[in-house]
């Protein structure tokens, strides 16, 4: 279970870095119980902090719009865009043109409602 929890937390952090709140939300929902029940104290703490940042991100996207936190300049997002992996969720970004990637980068951590200060408390 430890390896699964560590892998899940890595995937969560990657989704957060990319600003893909929808994927992050799905991951949080699917592994929450496992982390709470089987994770180490540090993993549970890390998960709780991710969850708090997730709440802020959901609030942000409720106002700014779905996908507003996605960092289209992130190399992993660029690769997935070229592979057409966003075509169902963001068809306007998936036309293969590089001009469609010009959207402003916005990091979850830089969200005005970010809970990054919680990690220090």
Secondary structure, DSSP 8 states (H G I E B T S, - for coil): -HHHHHHHHHHHHHHHHHT-HHHHHHHHHHHHHHHHHHS-HHHHHHHHHHHHHHHHHHHHHHHH-TTTT--TTSHHHHHHHHTTTTTTT-GGG-SS-GGGG-S----GGG-TT--GGGGG-
